Amino acid sequence: MDVLLIDDEKGIRDALAAFLHSQGHVVREATRGEEGLWLLETRPADLVITDIRMPGLTGIDVLRQVRERWPGVEVVLVTGFGTLDDAVEALRLGAYDFLIKPLRLAHLEVLLRRVEERLRYSRDNRELREVVERLKDLNDRKEKFIAIANHEIRTPTTVAAGLVSLLAGSGTGLPEEQRRLLEVADRALRRLKEIVEDLGDLGSGGPAGMRVQPAPYTVGELARDIDGLCEMYRSLRELAVGSTCRCPEAESVWVDGRKLLRAVGALLQNAVKFTPDGGRVAVQIGTETGALVVEVSDTGVGVPEEERAKIFELFYASEDVRHHRTSGHAFGGGGLGIGLPLARAIARAHGGEIGYAPRPGGGSLFSIRVPAVAPA
């Protein structure tokens, strides 16, 4: 520690300084309160040990100024038996402790250890507060980015995607190379439009959460839509991707079909990206006592235990960014880290929840459970 001694008695000052030096502390000395404050101006200390009764500024005066100007500096008062009332007043004003003359070095040693511990806790708390402030700032920036994506990027992206899609659909008379480039641009813009819409959905609800518009939707319709997603991934990867329905297809559920399908699609894409060729991805649809349950399981690499608490955080991605790929379906392909947070937001907007569990035998099992009946 950096210790400042203030005492007009040379013998006491020398004894304290010698002991503090022997304990490995940096020591500065002052004979008066005014001199001590000047030394603090040049370089603040960790601890001030000051006599109470001195010519000029007293130890109480020094304490008041230290508390006002250097609140992180601890102050210990040295007092005689005749000034114990002053010592009690000093504690009320914020002194850490007091020493009674004649000084006992054993008492001082214990006190110094306590001060060091307190300073260490104070530094840790200060660093923690700084981390919290930085995280708050990052969260504010994240929310601002989502708002910008929702309000400023969505319209031009939608227009561009629509125009390119129109050109791609009517470009039968174009040369093969130009038609191929249009198809590539069409796929890229549709993917960009999907990302912007996902970010917009995540940011549209604000603190109240995402908004959904539930309506009657049969299990059969949901099953056919999900099977369409499975068919797409079967054509893109060497995987067994399929869906099964464990309840009557005519059964009706009360959900926002478009958004629920987007949530299932996010889980399905996640399963495909983390399952190597030759693996299996399965979707099961069922109902249980007023709830619709959709499970997506895979035989992929699974989620390490230390990362399971973070997988639903916005922009969190478990893959190594050095191995990032832009593909939304290639094994190990990277992403923005919005799929799982979006799926959870959609589930919660329905009054439900999403869960994760390691699949027995390896891989992952994600489940979405939402109320299946209209609110009363």
C-alpha positions, 0 to 999 in steps of 0.5 A: 500500500501507499501510506501517508503518515501525518504526525507532529511527534517525530518519535511516533512517526519514525516508529510507524514508518520503520514498521510500515517499511518492514511490512513492504509498504510505501511510506510518505511522511508529513509533520502537519495536516496542511503538508499531508494534504499537499502530499495527497494533491501530488499523489493520492495514497491508499491509506492515511494514518494521522494524529488527531491533535496537531498544530494547525489542521487537526486529524479531524480536519484532515479526515473531513477533507480526505473524505470530500476530495479523495473518497477512495482513501482510507483514514486511520486516526491516532489518539490518546486515551484523553481524546477518545471522544474525538476518535468516536466522532472520527468514526462517525465522519467516515474514518476506517478505525483508530489507534490508541497511544501507546501504539501496539504493533500487533494491533497495527498489523491486523488493522493494515491487513483489514485495510488491504482487504477492504481496498481490494474489495473496493477495487474489485467493486469499482472494476465490476461497476465499470464492466456493468457500465460497459455492458449497459453501453453495449446493450444500448448500442445493440438496441439502437442497431436493431431499431435502425435495422427495423426502421431504416434498412427494411424498406430498401431491402424489401424493395430491392429483393422484390425487384430482383425476384421479379427480374429473376422470374421474368429473365427467361430470355437472358443469357445463361450466365446473366440468368444464373447471376440473377438467381444468385442475387435473388437468393442473397437478397431474400436471405438479407430480407429475412435477416432484417425482418428477424432483427425487426421482429426482435426489436419491434416489441420493446420492453413488452416483448414481441407482438403476435397475432394468434389465429386458428391454424390446424396441426395439418397445416403446420405439419405441411409447412414444416415438412416443406422446410425439411424438404429444402434441407434434404435437397441441400445436405446429405442428412435425413431430415423429416417430421412426424405428427403425433396428433390428429391433423384436423386438430386446431391450435390458436397461434400466429402461424407465420411467426411460429413457423419462423421459430421452428425454422430457426431451430431446424436451421440450427440443427442442420448447421451443427449436424455433419453429413450422414446425421439425422434431424427430426421434427415432432409435432404434438399437443399436450393438455392445451399446449402445442409442442414442437420438438427439433432433435439432431445427432449433431455435435451438441452444445458444450455444458459451459455454453448452454446458459448463453445460447439464447443470448442475442448475437451469441454464436458458439462457433469459432469466428475464424471458421465462420461461413456465410452459408445458412446450412453448411455444417459449422456455418456461422451466423449472426446469433439471432435464430435461437433468441428469435425462436425464444422471443416468439415462444414467449410472445405466445405465452410459452417457452423454449427449452434445450436438453442434450439428446441421449446418445449425442446431439441436441433436443430443442422444444417449443411449448405454447398454449394451443387454445385462444385466451378466454 
